[in-house]
Every structure is written in C-alpha cells, then in structure tokens.
C-alpha cells in the first residue's frame, strides 16, 4: 500500500507533539511518511516535499510548526492536496501565535487547522478526508466514532450507578 498521509514537522522538537497522530494512524493501519523540514531554513526541501507529494502517492498532508508557523501555508501554496495544520505550543505566546499564522491564510491558500498541539485530531481529520474516496477508511472512522460514543455511555452508566449508591440528600430550597 502506498503511503497516504505525509507528515511534515518544522523541527525535531515537534516529534513528541506529533506522536499521537502517528500512533492513531498506526492503530488504524493508515500508512504515512514523516519528515522534518523548515519553511524558513530549508525552503527548497519544503517546496520539493509539497510539490512532489501528489506524484508520490500522498492524499493529505499534515504540517506541524510553532512560532511563525508558516510551514502549512508554504506547503498549501505548492500543492492541490489538502493541508492540515497543527499549531505547536510555544513558550512566548503559548501557541496562539502558531494558531493565528495557520488560520489567517490568504484567500485561495487554505490550511485546515486543528487545535494547538492537536495532532491526534489532525490524524482523524486526515482519515476523514481519505474516507471521501475510500469506503474502508470511512468504515474505520465510523467504528472509531461509535467507540467514542460507547465510552461516553459507559462513563455515564458508572456515574449513575455511583450516584444511586449515595444516601439521599435533603432537597435544597435555595437557588
């Protein structure tokens, strides 16, 4: 199977943040490739990764960067593939700078953006994009979301059981 998701990080320090995305894709048997490249320090490499992504069999790109966070936008400018940005938390502005860099893209160069450090959601969104043309991936996402719902129902059942065991309290007449 050809890799479907290309993950590009601006720095090796982003790897721990992006690990949940890779773990999720692994758990769903979605192939991916990971690279470190910088929009500012390695613009030629970044351009080549973006420009060659489609011919190399990728269908979605996840770009993770902090600070100025131009990586996703530079990649989106060089490909027709969907780009998902993961803003990385920074010390100075806690990742808000990264988030704004990604969501404030000029018209015609969109970067779908998840929450700060939201790598797992980026992987889920990548799968949802793949699911548009792949019924197997669609069913995987459907099963995953069903599992999430079942987990919430299970938590509610445990809460209700715990509350039923508590002694009844006096009603409160004060609002």
C-alpha positions in Angstrom: 0.0 0.0 0.0 1.3 3.5 -0.8 1.7 6.0 2.0 -1.4 8.2 2.0 -0.6 10.8 4.6 2.5 13.0 4.6 3.5 14.5 8.0 6.0 17.3 7.9 7.3 18.9 11.1 9.3 22.1 11.3 11.6 20.7 14.0 12.5 17.5 15.8 11.2 19.2 18.9 7.7 18.8 17.4 8.0 15.0 17.3 6.6 14.3 20.8 3.6 16.6 20.0 3.1 14.7 16.7 3.5 11.2 18.1 -0.3 10.9 18.9 -1.1 11.4 15.2 1.3 8.7 14.2 0.1 6.4 16.9 -3.5 6.9 15.7 -2.7 6.3 12.1 -0.8 3.2 13.1 -3.7 1.9 15.1 -5.9 2.4 12.0 -3.3 0.8 9.6 -3.1 4.1 7.6 0.3 4.4 6.0 2.2 7.6 6.4 5.7 9.2 5.9 7.3 11.7 8.3 9.8 14.4 7.5 11.4 17.3 9.3 11.6 20.4 7.1 11.5 24.1 7.7 9.7 26.7 5.6 12.5 29.2 6.5 15.6 27.1 7.0 15.0 24.5 4.2 12.7 26.2 1.8 13.9 24.2 -1.2 13.3 20.9 0.6 9.9 22.0 1.9 8.9 23.1 -1.7 10.0 19.7 -3.1 8.1 17.7 -0.5 5.0 19.7 -1.2 5.4 19.8 -5.0 6.1 16.0 -5.2 3.6 14.8 -2.6 0.8 14.0 -5.1 3.0 12.1 -7.5 4.5 10.2 -4.5 1.0 8.9 -3.7 0.1 11.1 -0.8 -3.5 12.3 -0.5 -3.3 14.5 2.6 -0.5 16.5 4.2 -0.3 17.3 7.9 2.1 20.2 8.7 3.1 21.0 12.3 5.0 24.1 13.2 5.3 26.6 16.1 6.1 30.3 16.3 5.7 31.9 12.9 4.2 28.6 11.7 4.5 29.3 8.0 5.1 25.6 7.1 1.5 24.7 6.4 0.9 27.8 4.3 4.0 27.3 2.3 3.1 23.7 1.6 -0.5 24.6 0.8 0.8 27.2 -1.8 2.6 24.4 -3.6 0.1 21.6 -3.8 -3.6 21.0 -4.5 -3.7 18.3 -1.8 -5.5 19.2 1.5 -3.1 20.5 4.1 -4.0 20.2 7.8 -2.0 22.5 10.1 -1.1 21.6 13.7 -0.1 24.7 15.6 2.6 23.9 18.2 2.6 25.4 21.6 5.4 28.0 22.1 6.8 29.4 25.3 6.3 33.0 24.3 2.6 33.1 23.3 1.6 29.5 24.2 0.9 28.6 20.6 -1.6 31.3 19.9 1.0 32.8 17.5 1.2 29.5 15.7 -2.6 29.1 15.5 -3.1 32.6 14.1 -0.4 32.0 11.5 -2.3 29.0 10.2 -5.9 30.2 10.3 -5.2 33.6 8.8 -4.2 32.3 5.4 -4.8 34.5 2.3 -7.8 33.6 0.1 -7.0 30.6 -2.2 -4.4 29.0 0.1 -6.4 27.3 2.9 -4.9 25.3 5.7 -7.4 23.3 7.7 -6.2 23.9 11.3 -6.8 21.9 14.4 -6.2 23.0 18.0 -2.9 23.9 19.5 -0.9 20.6 19.8 -4.0 18.8 18.3 -2.0 16.1 16.5 -4.5 13.3 17.0 -7.3 15.4 15.6 -5.2 16.1 12.6 -4.8 12.4 12.0 -8.5 11.9 12.4 -9.3 14.7 10.0 -6.8 13.3 7.5 -8.6 9.9 7.7 -12.0 11.7 7.2 -10.5 13.3 4.1 -9.3 9.9 2.9 -12.7 8.4 3.7 -14.3 10.6 0.9 -12.9 8.2 -1.7 -12.2 5.1 0.4 -15.1 3.1 1.9 -12.8 1.0 4.1 -11.4 4.2 5.8 -14.9 5.5 6.0 -16.0 2.4 8.0 -12.9 2.7 10.2 -13.8 6.3 11.1 -17.5 5.2 11.7 -16.3 2.4 14.0 -13.9 4.8 15.8 -16.7 7.4 16.4 -19.0 4.6 17.6 -16.3 3.5 20.1 -16.1 7.1 21.4 -19.8 7.2 21.9 -19.8 3.9 23.7 -17.0 5.2 26.0 -19.2 8.2 27.0 -22.2 6.0 27.6 -20.1 3.7 29.8 -18.9 6.6 31.8 -22.4 7.9 32.3 -23.6 4.4 33.4 -20.8 4.2 36.0 -21.7 7.7 37.2 -25.4 6.9 37.5 -24.5 3.7 39.4 -22.3 5.6 41.8 -24.9 8.3 42.4 -27.6 5.6 43.1 -25.4 4.2 45.9 -25.2 7.6 47.7 -27.6 8.4 50.5 -30.4 10.7 49.5 -29.7 14.3 50.4 -32.1 16.9 51.8 -33.5 19.0 49.0 -32.1 22.4 48.7 -34.7 25.2 48.7 -32.2 27.9 48.0 -31.4 28.8 44.4 
